[in-house]
Amino acid sequence: MCTNKINDEVLLLRQQNAQLLQQLEALQDLYSTTLLAEQELVTDEVPQDLQLIELQSKLQDNSAFVESAKKIRGQYHQATATALAESEAKYRQLVENISDLIFSMSVQGLFTYVSPQYKNVLGWEPSDLLGQPFAPLLHPDDFPLAQRKIQEMVETKGQRITIEFRHRQKDGNWCWMRSVASPIFDSEGEIIGLHGAISDISSRKQAEELIKASQSELLALFNAMQDVILVLDAEGRYLKIAPSGAPLLYQPPAELVGRKIHEVLPSAFADYFLNSIQEALLTKKTVKVEYSLPIGDREVWFEANIASMSENTVVCVARDINERKQMEDQLRQQTENLAQTLQELRQTQAQMIQAEKMSSLGQLVAGVAHEINNPVNFIHGNLSHLEEYTQDLLRIIYLYQQQSGNKLEFQALCEEIDLEYIQKDVPKILSSMKVGTQRIRQIVLSLRTFSRIDEAEFKAVDIHESIDSTLMVLQHRFQETTKLPAIQVIKDFGTLPLVECYGGQLNQVFMNILANAIDALEESTIENAQLRIDNLTSGLLTPTIAIRTSVIDSGWVKIAIADNGIGMSEQIQKQVFNPFFTKKPVGKGTGMGMFISYQIITETHGGKLECHSTPAVGTEFVITIPIQH
């Protein structure tokens, strides 16, 4: 700016000088004409009086005019000299104090003026350069450009040229400079040279080189990476896209820039993306989103980080995560498969353990039943003989008593042993023993029925008999305890045909349901448990298990086992058949009983097992199985 101002002032002074020169030339012409008239007057041999008088008058006027002109000329020269001196001093002071390098040179390229700053910036003394050519100071690679620019200025009489070039310093190094030059015209408007200012741009050039190298690195990174960088405004308008040849874009970059996301993307996703942009602008935090878009003939998953760049713009770095998603899906599927396999293994293990337990229990029960059955049969079989022998002996005694008359010793003995009472009580004892052995035989039969160790295939089974055998095994738990009075069992059996089933497995189901019903009646952990126990103890509420059987739809058997225990919430009902789910304390329940029961009924027998419960009212399990398979 300073250089331009100086140039404007110099130009104004030059215009004023040109006007003054024109005035001086006019005065010189007038003076020459006056002298010529004087010579003609002297050399004329035959002047006329009138002409002489006129000439004398003109000479007097011209002499006065010439004197006036000389006076004006002297004043003008004095004023011009003063103005030029002041202007030159001002110009020199400005030139010598600005940081730019000021120069002037001829059309031939020789320095005519060099400012003192050449010494400070480039190391050259002005005297070293005056009269010297400018070309050797230019870098050879930059000289053709400078020469062409100067030539164009001369040919077109242009006003100003700007050149960036490398200038040689006095120590031989090169320094980047920027020159702004204007032509110098003579009085006829011809270019006689040029002058201008040079500024050091080395720092800027170094910064530009660093920026260029950084841009090259960034461009290489952009071209090497698969990420897509988007710049969008607050309205979701695409402002910039890099790299420009990004393959995984919803549309080509040229079709996206300047458009809004609602004009490009599906409406629902555009809303979601715009909300994320506004969230990033509002919170000034990076917002991470995952989304999928149909690109070509496939669905591509992206992960994007959106961060604010300014008050109204965000940068979005989107990365193709399709392969990662596929791997995640594969891993998820494998994890699910492994979890399912592990679950199946655990279930199988639990079933095997439970089956082994039931098998061991069945073998134990069968063995106990067999061992009990042998001596009981022996006793029961001998009781009839003992009864017969006893009757015979009693008859002999009676006959002897009749024939002996009044023998004192026999009579005393009869009184001593109370023969009369023995005769009445022995038949009762024998009868009671027969009833007892018969009961033992029934228990043994029930144990054998419950164990069904010899049944490995579907067989026609009497369901009522299976239920009775299970009740018999659990008989000790129905008895009165310190926690609650004796449990009342209500059997409402309908008329059932024989059902084809695995009798032992079905007995296991009955065992699990009835055992849970007894546990529910004994449960005392809920809020009103103490009041419930008090009611049970006082007889206000009798613990009851009701068993109902019936035939439905002519091909199905329904067995319902209900208790008036604590009941279950809806949430627990949904989990009651899940493996390893239990409400019982650690060590008391495995959580597999109802799960195995569910599998036995649904998978093995093709039936249904349902649970209906109301808290503080009770629970009912309903078994439905087909009569035939």
PEDAVEN-V594095 format. One record per pair of residues at least 4 apart in sequence whose C-alpha atoms are under 7 Angstrom apart, sorted by the first residue. I is the first residue (numbers start at 1). J is the second residue. If there is no record, write none. Layout:
i->(I:I)
j->(J:J)
//
This chain:
i->(1:2:3:3:4:5:6:6:7:8:9:10:11:12:13:14:15:16:17:18:19:20:21:22:23:24:25:26:27:27:28:29:30:31:31:32:33:34:34:35:36:37:38:39:40:47:47:48:49:50:51:52:53:54:55:56:57:58:59:60:61:62:63:64:65:66:67:68:69:70:71:72:73:74:75:76:77:78:79:80:81:82:83:84:85:86:87:88:89:90:91:92:93:94:95:95:96:96:99:100:100:100:101:101:101:101:101:101:102:102:102:102:102:103:103:103:103:103:103:104:104:104:104:104:104:104:105:105:105:105:105:105:105:105:106:106:106:106:106:106:107:107:107:109:109:110:110:110:110:111:111:111:111:111:111:112:112:113:114:114:115:116:117:118:118:118:118:118:119:119:119:122:122:123:123:124:124:126:135:137:137:138:138:138:138:138:139:139:139:139:142:142:142:143:144:145:146:146:147:148:149:149:150:151:152:153:153:154:154:159:159:160:160:160:160:161:161:161:162:162:162:163:163:163:164:164:164:165:165:165:166:166:166:166:167:167:167:167:168:168:168:168:169:169:169:175:176:176:176:177:177:177:177:177:178:178:178:178:179:179:179:179:180:180:180:181:181:181:181:182:182:182:183:183:183:183:184:184:184:184:184:185:185:185:185:186:186:186:201:202:203:204:205:206:207:208:209:210:211:212:213:214:215:216:217:218:219:220:221:222:223:226:227:227:227:227:228:228:228:228:228:228:229:229:229:229:229:229:230:230:230:230:230:230:231:231:231:231:231:231:231:231:232:232:232:232:232:232:232:233:233:233:233:234:234:234:234:236:236:236:237:237:237:237:238:238:238:238:238:239:239:240:241:244:250:251:251:252:253:259:260:261:261:262:262:265:265:266:267:268:269:270:271:272:273:274:275:276:276:277:277:277:278:279:280:280:280:280:280:280:280:281:281:284:285:286:286:286:287:287:287:288:288:288:289:289:289:290:290:290:291:291:291:292:292:292:292:293:293:293:294:294:294:295:295:300:301:301:301:302:302:302:302:302:303:303:303:303:304:304:304:304:305:305:305:306:306:306:306:307:307:307:308:308:308:309:309:309:310:321:322:323:324:325:326:327:328:329:330:331:332:333:334:335:336:337:338:339:340:341:342:343:344:345:346:347:348:349:350:350:351:351:352:353:354:355:356:357:358:359:360:361:362:362:362:363:363:364:365:365:365:365:366:366:366:366:367:368:369:369:369:369:370:372:373:373:373:374:375:376:376:377:378:379:380:380:382:383:383:383:384:385:386:387:387:388:389:390:391:392:393:394:394:395:396:397:398:399:400:401:407:408:409:410:411:412:413:414:414:415:418:419:420:421:422:425:426:427:428:429:430:431:432:433:434:435:436:437:438:439:440:441:442:443:444:445:446:446:447:447:448:449:449:450:450:450:450:450:451:452:452:457:458:458:458:459:459:459:460:460:460:460:461:461:461:461:461:462:462:462:463:463:464:465:466:466:467:467:468:469:470:470:470:470:471:474:478:478:479:479:480:480:480:481:483:484:484:484:484:485:485:487:487:488:488:488:489:489:489:490:490:490:491:491:491:492:492:492:493:493:494:494:495:496:496:499:499:500:500:500:501:502:503:504:505:505:506:507:508:509:509:510:511:512:512:512:513:514:515:516:517:517:518:519:520:520:521:521:521:524:524:525:528:529:530:531:532:533:534:535:535:535:536:536:536:536:543:544:544:545:545:546:546:546:547:547:547:548:548:548:549:549:549:550:550:550:551:551:551:552:552:552:555:555:556:556:556:556:557:557:557:557:558:558:558:558:559:559:559:560:560:560:560:561:561:561:562:562:562:563:563:563:564:564:564:565:565:565:565:566:566:566:566:567:567:567:567:567:567:567:568:568:568:568:568:569:569:569:570:571:572:573:575:576:576:577:577:577:578:579:579:579:580:580:580:581:582:582:582:584:584:585:592:593:594:595:596:597:598:598:599:599:600:600:601:601:601:601:601:602:602:602:602:605:606:607:607:607:608:608:608:609:609:609:609:610:610:610:611:611:611:612:612:612:613:613:613:614:614)
j->(5:6:7:197:8:9:10:91:11:12:13:14:15:16:17:18:19:20:21:22:23:24:25:26:27:28:29:30:31:69:32:33:34:35:66:36:37:38:62:39:40:41:42:43:44:51:52:52:53:54:55:56:57:58:59:60:61:62:63:64:65:66:67:68:69:70:71:72:73:74:75:76:77:78:79:80:81:82:83:84:85:86:87:88:89:90:91:92:93:94:95:96:97:98:102:115:115:116:117:197:198:199:115:117:118:197:198:199:114:115:196:197:198:113:114:115:195:196:197:111:112:113:114:194:195:196:109:110:111:112:113:193:194:195:110:111:112:192:193:194:192:193:194:133:134:131:132:133:134:129:130:131:132:133:134:130:131:130:126:130:126:126:121:122:123:124:125:126:123:124:125:169:170:169:170:128:170:130:143:167:168:142:143:166:167:168:143:166:167:168:146:165:166:147:148:149:150:163:151:152:153:161:154:155:156:157:158:158:191:182:183:180:181:182:183:180:181:182:179:180:181:178:179:180:177:178:179:176:177:178:174:175:176:177:174:175:176:177:172:173:174:175:173:174:175:202:200:201:202:198:199:200:201:202:198:199:200:201:196:197:198:199:196:197:198:194:195:196:197:194:195:196:191:193:194:195:191:192:193:194:195:189:190:191:192:190:191:192:205:206:207:208:209:210:211:212:213:214:215:216:217:218:219:220:221:222:223:224:225:243:243:319:317:318:319:320:242:243:246:317:318:319:241:242:315:316:317:318:240:241:242:315:316:317:238:239:240:241:313:314:315:316:236:237:238:239:313:314:315:237:312:313:314:277:278:312:313:260:261:274:258:259:260:261:256:257:258:259:260:257:258:257:253:253:295:255:256:256:257:263:264:265:270:267:270:269:270:270:271:272:273:274:275:276:277:278:279:280:287:281:306:314:282:283:284:285:286:287:306:307:308:308:311:308:307:305:306:307:305:306:307:304:305:306:303:304:305:302:303:304:301:302:303:299:300:301:302:299:300:301:298:299:300:299:300:322:320:321:322:318:319:320:321:322:318:319:320:321:316:317:318:319:316:317:318:314:315:316:317:314:315:316:313:314:315:313:314:315:314:325:326:327:328:329:330:331:332:333:334:335:336:337:338:339:340:341:342:343:344:345:346:347:348:349:350:351:352:353:354:592:355:596:356:357:358:359:360:361:362:363:364:365:366:451:453:367:453:368:369:447:448:451:370:447:448:451:371:372:373:444:447:448:374:376:377:441:444:378:379:380:437:381:382:383:434:437:386:387:430:434:388:389:390:391:430:392:393:394:395:396:397:398:423:399:400:401:402:403:404:405:411:412:413:414:415:416:417:418:419:419:422:423:424:425:426:429:430:431:432:433:434:435:436:437:438:439:440:441:442:443:444:445:446:447:448:449:450:469:451:469:452:466:469:466:469:470:504:507:504:503:504:502:500:501:502:500:501:502:498:499:500:501:498:499:500:501:503:466:498:499:467:499:468:469:470:507:471:510:472:473:474:507:510:511:475:478:486:487:486:487:484:485:486:485:522:522:533:536:537:536:537:543:544:543:544:545:544:545:546:545:546:547:546:547:548:547:548:549:548:549:549:550:550:550:551:627:628:627:628:629:605:506:507:508:509:600:510:511:512:513:597:514:515:516:593:594:517:518:519:520:521:563:522:523:565:566:543:565:566:529:530:529:532:533:534:535:536:537:538:539:540:541:540:541:542:543:564:563:564:562:563:561:562:563:560:561:562:559:560:561:558:559:560:557:558:559:556:557:558:556:557:558:626:627:624:625:626:627:624:625:626:627:622:623:624:625:622:623:624:620:621:622:623:620:621:622:619:620:621:618:619:620:617:618:619:616:617:618:619:615:616:617:618:613:614:615:616:617:618:619:572:573:613:614:615:573:614:615:574:575:576:611:581:581:594:594:595:598:595:591:592:595:590:591:592:591:589:590:591:588:589:589:596:597:598:599:600:601:602:609:603:604:604:605:605:606:607:608:609:606:607:608:609:625:625:624:625:626:623:624:625:621:622:623:624:621:622:623:620:621:622:619:620:621:618:619:620:618:619)
//
